[in-house]
Each structure stands twice: as structure tokens, then as C-alpha cells.
Amino acid sequence: MADAPSDTPALPRPELDLAPDREALADFYDYGDLLTDDETATLRRLRGYLAQDVAPVVEGAW
């Protein structure tokens, strides 16, 4: 792959906001409202795992 010309601006780095209690950005049908308390807790744990263990690897590879 050829190098980009020196006057080409760098692409912005994505920001992964995976806070466990953050409102979902793409829950267009409000499925989150249908979750039980146990399912909501599982979703929070999953988001915590993604933020702590997966996002650093993804961001490092970007």
C-alpha cells in the first residue's frame, strides 16, 4: 500500500464510549425497556468487560 501524501490530513481516531450505564445509541425500538433486571445487569457486566478488556486492544490496533 502506498504512503499517503504528506498534505493528507490524518483520519480521526474513533472514541469508544462503553460505559456500563450509558444509554444505548442504537436501541431504536427501545428493547432495553423490555429487559428484566437480571438481563440489564448482564448487559452492564458485558459493557464493563468490553470497556476494560476489548476496547484497549481495538483502540491499539486502530
mmJSON file of the N, C-alpha and C atoms, coordinates in Angstrom:
{"data_MODEL":{"atom_site":{
"group_PDB":["ATOM","ATOM","ATOM","ATOM","ATOM","ATOM","ATOM","ATOM","ATOM","ATOM","ATOM","ATOM","ATOM","ATOM","ATOM","ATOM","ATOM","ATOM","ATOM","ATOM","ATOM","ATOM","ATOM","ATOM","ATOM","ATOM","ATOM","ATOM","ATOM","ATOM","ATOM","ATOM","ATOM","ATOM","ATOM","ATOM","ATOM","ATOM","ATOM","ATOM","ATOM","ATOM","ATOM","ATOM","ATOM","ATOM","ATOM","ATOM","ATOM","ATOM","ATOM","ATOM","ATOM","ATOM","ATOM","ATOM","ATOM","ATOM","ATOM","ATOM","ATOM","ATOM","ATOM","ATOM","ATOM","ATOM","ATOM","ATOM","ATOM","ATOM","ATOM","ATOM","ATOM","ATOM","ATOM","ATOM","ATOM","ATOM","ATOM","ATOM","ATOM","ATOM","ATOM","ATOM","ATOM","ATOM","ATOM","ATOM","ATOM","ATOM","ATOM","ATOM","ATOM","ATOM","ATOM","ATOM","ATOM","ATOM","ATOM","ATOM","ATOM","ATOM","ATOM","ATOM","ATOM","ATOM","ATOM","ATOM","ATOM","ATOM","ATOM","ATOM","ATOM","ATOM","ATOM","ATOM","ATOM","ATOM","ATOM","ATOM","ATOM","ATOM","ATOM","ATOM","ATOM","ATOM","ATOM","ATOM","ATOM","ATOM","ATOM","ATOM","ATOM","ATOM","ATOM","ATOM","ATOM","ATOM","ATOM","ATOM","ATOM","ATOM","ATOM","ATOM","ATOM","ATOM","ATOM","ATOM","ATOM","ATOM","ATOM","ATOM","ATOM","ATOM","ATOM","ATOM","ATOM","ATOM","ATOM","ATOM","ATOM","ATOM","ATOM","ATOM","ATOM","ATOM","ATOM","ATOM","ATOM","ATOM","ATOM","ATOM","ATOM","ATOM","ATOM","ATOM","ATOM","ATOM","ATOM","ATOM","ATOM","ATOM","ATOM","ATOM","ATOM","ATOM"],
"id":[1,2,3,4,5,6,7,8,9,10,11,12,13,14,15,16,17,18,19,20,21,22,23,24,25,26,27,28,29,30,31,32,33,34,35,36,37,38,39,40,41,42,43,44,45,46,47,48,49,50,51,52,53,54,55,56,57,58,59,60,61,62,63,64,65,66,67,68,69,70,71,72,73,74,75,76,77,78,79,80,81,82,83,84,85,86,87,88,89,90,91,92,93,94,95,96,97,98,99,100,101,102,103,104,105,106,107,108,109,110,111,112,113,114,115,116,117,118,119,120,121,122,123,124,125,126,127,128,129,130,131,132,133,134,135,136,137,138,139,140,141,142,143,144,145,146,147,148,149,150,151,152,153,154,155,156,157,158,159,160,161,162,163,164,165,166,167,168,169,170,171,172,173,174,175,176,177,178,179,180,181,182,183,184,185,186],
"type_symbol":["N","C","C","N","C","C","N","C","C","N","C","C","N","C","C","N","C","C","N","C","C","N","C","C","N","C","C","N","C","C","N","C","C","N","C","C","N","C","C","N","C","C","N","C","C","N","C","C","N","C","C","N","C","C","N","C","C","N","C","C","N","C","C","N","C","C","N","C","C","N","C","C","N","C","C","N","C","C","N","C","C","N","C","C","N","C","C","N","C","C","N","C","C","N","C","C","N","C","C","N","C","C","N","C","C","N","C","C","N","C","C","N","C","C","N","C","C","N","C","C","N","C","C","N","C","C","N","C","C","N","C","C","N","C","C","N","C","C","N","C","C","N","C","C","N","C","C","N","C","C","N","C","C","N","C","C","N","C","C","N","C","C","N","C","C","N","C","C","N","C","C","N","C","C","N","C","C","N","C","C","N","C","C","N","C","C"],
"label_atom_id":["N","CA","C","N","CA","C","N","CA","C","N","CA","C","N","CA","C","N","CA","C","N","CA","C","N","CA","C","N","CA","C","N","CA","C","N","CA","C","N","CA","C","N","CA","C","N","CA","C","N","CA","C","N","CA","C","N","CA","C","N","CA","C","N","CA","C","N","CA","C","N","CA","C","N","CA","C","N","CA","C","N","CA","C","N","CA","C","N","CA","C","N","CA","C","N","CA","C","N","CA","C","N","CA","C","N","CA","C","N","CA","C","N","CA","C","N","CA","C","N","CA","C","N","CA","C","N","CA","C","N","CA","C","N","CA","C","N","CA","C","N","CA","C","N","CA","C","N","CA","C","N","CA","C","N","CA","C","N","CA","C","N","CA","C","N","CA","C","N","CA","C","N","CA","C","N","CA","C","N","CA","C","N","CA","C","N","CA","C","N","CA","C","N","CA","C","N","CA","C","N","CA","C","N","CA","C","N","CA","C","N","CA","C","N","CA","C"],
"label_alt_id":[null,null,null,null,null,null,null,null,null,null,null,null,null,null,null,null,null,null,null,null,null,null,null,null,null,null,null,null,null,null,null,null,null,null,null,null,null,null,null,null,null,null,null,null,null,null,null,null,null,null,null,null,null,null,null,null,null,null,null,null,null,null,null,null,null,null,null,null,null,null,null,null,null,null,null,null,null,null,null,null,null,null,null,null,null,null,null,null,null,null,null,null,null,null,null,null,null,null,null,null,null,null,null,null,null,null,null,null,null,null,null,null,null,null,null,null,null,null,null,null,null,null,null,null,null,null,null,null,null,null,null,null,null,null,null,null,null,null,null,null,null,null,null,null,null,null,null,null,null,null,null,null,null,null,null,null,null,null,null,null,null,null,null,null,null,null,null,null,null,null,null,null,null,null,null,null,null,null,null,null,null,null,null,null,null,null],
"label_comp_id":["MET","MET","MET","ALA","ALA","ALA","ASP","ASP","ASP","ALA","ALA","ALA","PRO","PRO","PRO","SER","SER","SER","ASP","ASP","ASP","THR","THR","THR","PRO","PRO","PRO","ALA","ALA","ALA","LEU","LEU","LEU","PRO","PRO","PRO","ARG","ARG","ARG","PRO","PRO","PRO","GLU","GLU","GLU","LEU","LEU","LEU","ASP","ASP","ASP","LEU","LEU","LEU","ALA","ALA","ALA","PRO","PRO","PRO","ASP","ASP","ASP","ARG","ARG","ARG","GLU","GLU","GLU","ALA","ALA","ALA","LEU","LEU","LEU","ALA","ALA","ALA","ASP","ASP","ASP","PHE","PHE","PHE","TYR","TYR","TYR","ASP","ASP","ASP","TYR","TYR","TYR","GLY","GLY","GLY","ASP","ASP","ASP","LEU","LEU","LEU","LEU","LEU","LEU","THR","THR","THR","ASP","ASP","ASP","ASP","ASP","ASP","GLU","GLU","GLU","THR","THR","THR","ALA","ALA","ALA","THR","THR","THR","LEU","LEU","LEU","ARG","ARG","ARG","ARG","ARG","ARG","LEU","LEU","LEU","ARG","ARG","ARG","GLY","GLY","GLY","TYR","TYR","TYR","LEU","LEU","LEU","ALA","ALA","ALA","GLN","GLN","GLN","ASP","ASP","ASP","VAL","VAL","VAL","ALA","ALA","ALA","PRO","PRO","PRO","VAL","VAL","VAL","VAL","VAL","VAL","GLU","GLU","GLU","GLY","GLY","GLY","ALA","ALA","ALA","TRP","TRP","TRP"],
"label_asym_id":["A","A","A","A","A","A","A","A","A","A","A","A","A","A","A","A","A","A","A","A","A","A","A","A","A","A","A","A","A","A","A","A","A","A","A","A","A","A","A","A","A","A","A","A","A","A","A","A","A","A","A","A","A","A","A","A","A","A","A","A","A","A","A","A","A","A","A","A","A","A","A","A","A","A","A","A","A","A","A","A","A","A","A","A","A","A","A","A","A","A","A","A","A","A","A","A","A","A","A","A","A","A","A","A","A","A","A","A","A","A","A","A","A","A","A","A","A","A","A","A","A","A","A","A","A","A","A","A","A","A","A","A","A","A","A","A","A","A","A","A","A","A","A","A","A","A","A","A","A","A","A","A","A","A","A","A","A","A","A","A","A","A","A","A","A","A","A","A","A","A","A","A","A","A","A","A","A","A","A","A","A","A","A","A","A","A"],
"label_entity_id":["1","1","1","1","1","1","1","1","1","1","1","1","1","1","1","1","1","1","1","1","1","1","1","1","1","1","1","1","1","1","1","1","1","1","1","1","1","1","1","1","1","1","1","1","1","1","1","1","1","1","1","1","1","1","1","1","1","1","1","1","1","1","1","1","1","1","1","1","1","1","1","1","1","1","1","1","1","1","1","1","1","1","1","1","1","1","1","1","1","1","1","1","1","1","1","1","1","1","1","1","1","1","1","1","1","1","1","1","1","1","1","1","1","1","1","1","1","1","1","1","1","1","1","1","1","1","1","1","1","1","1","1","1","1","1","1","1","1","1","1","1","1","1","1","1","1","1","1","1","1","1","1","1","1","1","1","1","1","1","1","1","1","1","1","1","1","1","1","1","1","1","1","1","1","1","1","1","1","1","1","1","1","1","1","1","1"],
"label_seq_id":[1,1,1,2,2,2,3,3,3,4,4,4,5,5,5,6,6,6,7,7,7,8,8,8,9,9,9,10,10,10,11,11,11,12,12,12,13,13,13,14,14,14,15,15,15,16,16,16,17,17,17,18,18,18,19,19,19,20,20,20,21,21,21,22,22,22,23,23,23,24,24,24,25,25,25,26,26,26,27,27,27,28,28,28,29,29,29,30,30,30,31,31,31,32,32,32,33,33,33,34,34,34,35,35,35,36,36,36,37,37,37,38,38,38,39,39,39,40,40,40,41,41,41,42,42,42,43,43,43,44,44,44,45,45,45,46,46,46,47,47,47,48,48,48,49,49,49,50,50,50,51,51,51,52,52,52,53,53,53,54,54,54,55,55,55,56,56,56,57,57,57,58,58,58,59,59,59,60,60,60,61,61,61,62,62,62],
"pdbx_PDB_ins_code":[null,null,null,null,null,null,null,null,null,null,null,null,null,null,null,null,null,null,null,null,null,null,null,null,null,null,null,null,null,null,null,null,null,null,null,null,null,null,null,null,null,null,null,null,null,null,null,null,null,null,null,null,null,null,null,null,null,null,null,null,null,null,null,null,null,null,null,null,null,null,null,null,null,null,null,null,null,null,null,null,null,null,null,null,null,null,null,null,null,null,null,null,null,null,null,null,null,null,null,null,null,null,null,null,null,null,null,null,null,null,null,null,null,null,null,null,null,null,null,null,null,null,null,null,null,null,null,null,null,null,null,null,null,null,null,null,null,null,null,null,null,null,null,null,null,null,null,null,null,null,null,null,null,null,null,null,null,null,null,null,null,null,null,null,null,null,null,null,null,null,null,null,null,null,null,null,null,null,null,null,null,null,null,null,null,null],
"Cartn_x":[0.845,0.0,0.895,0.585,1.396,1.141,2.168,2.017,1.14,0.388,-0.462,0.415,0.004,0.768,0.877,1.947,2.194,1.145,0.424,-0.587,-1.967,-2.058,-3.316,-3.532,-4.667,-4.905,-5.101,-4.685,-4.861,-6.339,-6.734,-8.112,-8.294,-9.462,-9.683,-9.767,-9.279,-9.379,-10.787,-11.366,-12.696,-12.611,-13.684,-13.755,-14.792,-14.355,-15.248,-15.738,-16.988,-17.577,-18.432,-17.858,-18.543,-18.883,-19.192,-19.551,-20.74,-20.662,-21.702,-23.116,-23.244,-24.584,-24.977,-24.205,-24.503,-25.746,-26.531,-27.705,-27.249,-27.926,-27.557,-27.812,-26.88,-27.027,-27.94,-28.058,-28.769,-29.964,-30.562,-31.74,-32.993,-33.141,-34.22,-35.607,-35.707,-37.002,-37.201,-36.325,-36.415,-36.449,-35.636,-35.564,-35.025,-34.213,-33.679,-34.766,-35.893,-37.015,-37.684,-37.45,-38.083,-37.242,-36.001,-35.115,-35.529,-35.359,-35.58,-34.393,-34.501,-33.395,-32.145,-32.325,-31.186,-30.536,-31.337,-30.801,-30.075,-30.616,-29.961,-28.615,-28.559,-27.305,-26.288,-26.747,-25.862,-25.323,-26.179,-25.753,-24.713,-24.902,-23.915,-22.572,-22.616,-21.369,-20.67,-21.445,-20.876,-20.225,-20.911,-20.345,-19.082,-19.078,-17.881,-16.712,-16.968,-15.934,-15.413,-16.318,-15.905,-15.048,-15.441,-14.687,-13.313,-13.223,-11.971,-11.026,-11.546,-10.682,-10.623,-11.686,-11.719,-11.332,-11.881,-11.631,-10.143,-9.343,-7.918,-7.22,-7.596,-6.99,-7.424,-8.695,-9.226,-8.606,-8.563,-8.007,-6.515,-5.809,-4.392,-4.143,-5.098,-4.947,-5.425,-6.095,-6.663,-5.6],
"Cartn_y":[-1.167,0.0,1.236,2.174,3.388,4.31,5.061,6.037,7.192,7.762,8.906,10.136,11.026,12.268,13.023,13.781,14.467,15.53,16.028,17.055,16.462,15.138,14.47,14.499,15.025,15.074,13.668,13.494,12.201,11.97,10.724,10.386,10.472,10.916,10.972,9.571,9.419,8.138,7.998,6.822,6.636,6.673,7.109,7.102,6.066,5.078,4.033,4.391,4.769,5.087,3.899,3.014,1.786,1.779,2.934,2.997,2.06,1.245,0.247,0.808,2.021,2.584,3.601,3.655,4.6,4.148,5.114,4.822,4.283,3.286,2.7,3.714,3.778,4.709,4.179,2.876,2.295,1.451,1.749,0.992,1.678,1.63,2.356,1.86,0.626,0.044,-0.089,0.535,0.53,-0.87,-1.755,-3.111,-3.11,-2.121,-2.035,-1.954,-1.362,-1.257,-2.609,-3.574,-4.893,-5.858,-5.454,-6.341,-6.446,-7.629,-7.815,-7.214,-7.127,-6.607,-7.471,-8.792,-9.695,-9.49,-9.303,-9.091,-7.747,-6.735,-5.43,-5.527,-6.287,-6.485,-7.215,-8.199,-8.922,-7.976,-7.12,-6.148,-5.192,-4.757,-3.884,-4.6,-5.876,-6.643,-6.8,-7.066,-7.2,-5.896,-4.788,-3.489,-3.187,-3.547,-3.354,-4.163,-5.415,-6.275,-5.682,-5.246,-4.661,-3.422,-2.582,-1.359,-1.661,-2.641,-2.915,-3.807,-4.83,-5.835,-5.796,-5.377,-5.417,-4.072,-2.986,-1.669,-1.324,-1.584,-1.249,-1.974,-3.203,-3.961,-3.361,-3.051,-2.48,-1.11,-0.278,1.061,0.986,0.007,-0.145,-0.579,-1.263,-1.739,-0.712,0.316,1.288,2.084],
"Cartn_z":[0.0,0.0,0.0,-0.85,-0.965,0.22,0.576,1.654,1.185,2.121,1.806,1.592,0.709,0.526,1.85,2.006,3.278,3.594,2.594,2.859,3.168,3.22,3.541,5.058,5.508,6.962,7.52,8.749,9.42,9.728,9.657,9.998,11.512,11.962,13.413,14.001,15.231,15.923,16.485,16.4,16.977,18.504,19.12,20.574,20.979,21.72,22.19,23.584,23.681,24.983,25.39,26.171,26.559,28.044,28.581,29.993,30.251,31.304,31.548,31.689,32.21,32.417,31.355,30.296,29.223,28.451,28.051,27.227,25.87,25.363,24.069,22.954,22.008,20.901,19.799,19.691,18.559,18.981,20.095,20.539,20.011,18.695,18.028,18.422,18.848,19.186,20.696,21.468,22.937,23.528,22.972,23.512,24.936,25.276,26.624,27.677,27.318,28.247,28.498,27.633,27.775,28.613,28.944,29.687,31.153,31.698,33.129,33.879,35.187,35.986,35.827,35.773,35.582,34.216,33.193,31.846,31.758,32.427,32.455,33.177,34.258,34.981,34.108,33.348,32.43,31.359,30.84,29.832,30.412,31.644,32.296,32.459,32.86,33.004,31.655,30.601,29.263,28.826,29.025,28.644,29.447,30.716,31.531,31.001,30.629,30.05,28.736,27.892,26.613,26.833,27.782,28.043,28.617,29.49,30.197,29.398,28.742,28.127,26.6,25.955,24.496,23.882,24.383,23.796,23.74,24.782,24.666,23.514,23.252,22.151,20.817,20.701,19.453,19.207,20.23,20.064,19.728,20.298,19.993,18.569,17.979,16.609,15.581,16.034,15.105,14.455],
"occupancy":[1.0,1.0,1.0,1.0,1.0,1.0,1.0,1.0,1.0,1.0,1.0,1.0,1.0,1.0,1.0,1.0,1.0,1.0,1.0,1.0,1.0,1.0,1.0,1.0,1.0,1.0,1.0,1.0,1.0,1.0,1.0,1.0,1.0,1.0,1.0,1.0,1.0,1.0,1.0,1.0,1.0,1.0,1.0,1.0,1.0,1.0,1.0,1.0,1.0,1.0,1.0,1.0,1.0,1.0,1.0,1.0,1.0,1.0,1.0,1.0,1.0,1.0,1.0,1.0,1.0,1.0,1.0,1.0,1.0,1.0,1.0,1.0,1.0,1.0,1.0,1.0,1.0,1.0,1.0,1.0,1.0,1.0,1.0,1.0,1.0,1.0,1.0,1.0,1.0,1.0,1.0,1.0,1.0,1.0,1.0,1.0,1.0,1.0,1.0,1.0,1.0,1.0,1.0,1.0,1.0,1.0,1.0,1.0,1.0,1.0,1.0,1.0,1.0,1.0,1.0,1.0,1.0,1.0,1.0,1.0,1.0,1.0,1.0,1.0,1.0,1.0,1.0,1.0,1.0,1.0,1.0,1.0,1.0,1.0,1.0,1.0,1.0,1.0,1.0,1.0,1.0,1.0,1.0,1.0,1.0,1.0,1.0,1.0,1.0,1.0,1.0,1.0,1.0,1.0,1.0,1.0,1.0,1.0,1.0,1.0,1.0,1.0,1.0,1.0,1.0,1.0,1.0,1.0,1.0,1.0,1.0,1.0,1.0,1.0,1.0,1.0,1.0,1.0,1.0,1.0,1.0,1.0,1.0,1.0,1.0,1.0],
"B_iso_or_equiv":[0.0,0.0,0.0,0.0,0.0,0.0,0.0,0.0,0.0,0.0,0.0,0.0,0.0,0.0,0.0,0.0,0.0,0.0,0.0,0.0,0.0,0.0,0.0,0.0,0.0,0.0,0.0,0.0,0.0,0.0,0.0,0.0,0.0,0.0,0.0,0.0,0.0,0.0,0.0,0.0,0.0,0.0,0.0,0.0,0.0,0.0,0.0,0.0,0.0,0.0,0.0,0.0,0.0,0.0,0.0,0.0,0.0,0.0,0.0,0.0,0.0,0.0,0.0,0.0,0.0,0.0,0.0,0.0,0.0,0.0,0.0,0.0,0.0,0.0,0.0,0.0,0.0,0.0,0.0,0.0,0.0,0.0,0.0,0.0,0.0,0.0,0.0,0.0,0.0,0.0,0.0,0.0,0.0,0.0,0.0,0.0,0.0,0.0,0.0,0.0,0.0,0.0,0.0,0.0,0.0,0.0,0.0,0.0,0.0,0.0,0.0,0.0,0.0,0.0,0.0,0.0,0.0,0.0,0.0,0.0,0.0,0.0,0.0,0.0,0.0,0.0,0.0,0.0,0.0,0.0,0.0,0.0,0.0,0.0,0.0,0.0,0.0,0.0,0.0,0.0,0.0,0.0,0.0,0.0,0.0,0.0,0.0,0.0,0.0,0.0,0.0,0.0,0.0,0.0,0.0,0.0,0.0,0.0,0.0,0.0,0.0,0.0,0.0,0.0,0.0,0.0,0.0,0.0,0.0,0.0,0.0,0.0,0.0,0.0,0.0,0.0,0.0,0.0,0.0,0.0,0.0,0.0,0.0,0.0,0.0,0.0],
"pdbx_formal_charge":[null,null,null,null,null,null,null,null,null,null,null,null,null,null,null,null,null,null,null,null,null,null,null,null,null,null,null,null,null,null,null,null,null,null,null,null,null,null,null,null,null,null,null,null,null,null,null,null,null,null,null,null,null,null,null,null,null,null,null,null,null,null,null,null,null,null,null,null,null,null,null,null,null,null,null,null,null,null,null,null,null,null,null,null,null,null,null,null,null,null,null,null,null,null,null,null,null,null,null,null,null,null,null,null,null,null,null,null,null,null,null,null,null,null,null,null,null,null,null,null,null,null,null,null,null,null,null,null,null,null,null,null,null,null,null,null,null,null,null,null,null,null,null,null,null,null,null,null,null,null,null,null,null,null,null,null,null,null,null,null,null,null,null,null,null,null,null,null,null,null,null,null,null,null,null,null,null,null,null,null,null,null,null,null,null,null],
"auth_seq_id":[1,1,1,2,2,2,3,3,3,4,4,4,5,5,5,6,6,6,7,7,7,8,8,8,9,9,9,10,10,10,11,11,11,12,12,12,13,13,13,14,14,14,15,15,15,16,16,16,17,17,17,18,18,18,19,19,19,20,20,20,21,21,21,22,22,22,23,23,23,24,24,24,25,25,25,26,26,26,27,27,27,28,28,28,29,29,29,30,30,30,31,31,31,32,32,32,33,33,33,34,34,34,35,35,35,36,36,36,37,37,37,38,38,38,39,39,39,40,40,40,41,41,41,42,42,42,43,43,43,44,44,44,45,45,45,46,46,46,47,47,47,48,48,48,49,49,49,50,50,50,51,51,51,52,52,52,53,53,53,54,54,54,55,55,55,56,56,56,57,57,57,58,58,58,59,59,59,60,60,60,61,61,61,62,62,62],
"auth_comp_id":["MET","MET","MET","ALA","ALA","ALA","ASP","ASP","ASP","ALA","ALA","ALA","PRO","PRO","PRO","SER","SER","SER","ASP","ASP","ASP","THR","THR","THR","PRO","PRO","PRO","ALA","ALA","ALA","LEU","LEU","LEU","PRO","PRO","PRO","ARG","ARG","ARG","PRO","PRO","PRO","GLU","GLU","GLU","LEU","LEU","LEU","ASP","ASP","ASP","LEU","LEU","LEU","ALA","ALA","ALA","PRO","PRO","PRO","ASP","ASP","ASP","ARG","ARG","ARG","GLU","GLU","GLU","ALA","ALA","ALA","LEU","LEU","LEU","ALA","ALA","ALA","ASP","ASP","ASP","PHE","PHE","PHE","TYR","TYR","TYR","ASP","ASP","ASP","TYR","TYR","TYR","GLY","GLY","GLY","ASP","ASP","ASP","LEU","LEU","LEU","LEU","LEU","LEU","THR","THR","THR","ASP","ASP","ASP","ASP","ASP","ASP","GLU","GLU","GLU","THR","THR","THR","ALA","ALA","ALA","THR","THR","THR","LEU","LEU","LEU","ARG","ARG","ARG","ARG","ARG","ARG","LEU","LEU","LEU","ARG","ARG","ARG","GLY","GLY","GLY","TYR","TYR","TYR","LEU","LEU","LEU","ALA","ALA","ALA","GLN","GLN","GLN","ASP","ASP","ASP","VAL","VAL","VAL","ALA","ALA","ALA","PRO","PRO","PRO","VAL","VAL","VAL","VAL","VAL","VAL","GLU","GLU","GLU","GLY","GLY","GLY","ALA","ALA","ALA","TRP","TRP","TRP"],
"auth_asym_id":["A","A","A","A","A","A","A","A","A","A","A","A","A","A","A","A","A","A","A","A","A","A","A","A","A","A","A","A","A","A","A","A","A","A","A","A","A","A","A","A","A","A","A","A","A","A","A","A","A","A","A","A","A","A","A","A","A","A","A","A","A","A","A","A","A","A","A","A","A","A","A","A","A","A","A","A","A","A","A","A","A","A","A","A","A","A","A","A","A","A","A","A","A","A","A","A","A","A","A","A","A","A","A","A","A","A","A","A","A","A","A","A","A","A","A","A","A","A","A","A","A","A","A","A","A","A","A","A","A","A","A","A","A","A","A","A","A","A","A","A","A","A","A","A","A","A","A","A","A","A","A","A","A","A","A","A","A","A","A","A","A","A","A","A","A","A","A","A","A","A","A","A","A","A","A","A","A","A","A","A","A","A","A","A","A","A"],
"auth_atom_id":["N","CA","C","N","CA","C","N","CA","C","N","CA","C","N","CA","C","N","CA","C","N","CA","C","N","CA","C","N","CA","C","N","CA","C","N","CA","C","N","CA","C","N","CA","C","N","CA","C","N","CA","C","N","CA","C","N","CA","C","N","CA","C","N","CA","C","N","CA","C","N","CA","C","N","CA","C","N","CA","C","N","CA","C","N","CA","C","N","CA","C","N","CA","C","N","CA","C","N","CA","C","N","CA","C","N","CA","C","N","CA","C","N","CA","C","N","CA","C","N","CA","C","N","CA","C","N","CA","C","N","CA","C","N","CA","C","N","CA","C","N","CA","C","N","CA","C","N","CA","C","N","CA","C","N","CA","C","N","CA","C","N","CA","C","N","CA","C","N","CA","C","N","CA","C","N","CA","C","N","CA","C","N","CA","C","N","CA","C","N","CA","C","N","CA","C","N","CA","C","N","CA","C","N","CA","C","N","CA","C","N","CA","C","N","CA","C"],
"pdbx_PDB_model_num":[1,1,1,1,1,1,1,1,1,1,1,1,1,1,1,1,1,1,1,1,1,1,1,1,1,1,1,1,1,1,1,1,1,1,1,1,1,1,1,1,1,1,1,1,1,1,1,1,1,1,1,1,1,1,1,1,1,1,1,1,1,1,1,1,1,1,1,1,1,1,1,1,1,1,1,1,1,1,1,1,1,1,1,1,1,1,1,1,1,1,1,1,1,1,1,1,1,1,1,1,1,1,1,1,1,1,1,1,1,1,1,1,1,1,1,1,1,1,1,1,1,1,1,1,1,1,1,1,1,1,1,1,1,1,1,1,1,1,1,1,1,1,1,1,1,1,1,1,1,1,1,1,1,1,1,1,1,1,1,1,1,1,1,1,1,1,1,1,1,1,1,1,1,1,1,1,1,1,1,1,1,1,1,1,1,1]
}}}
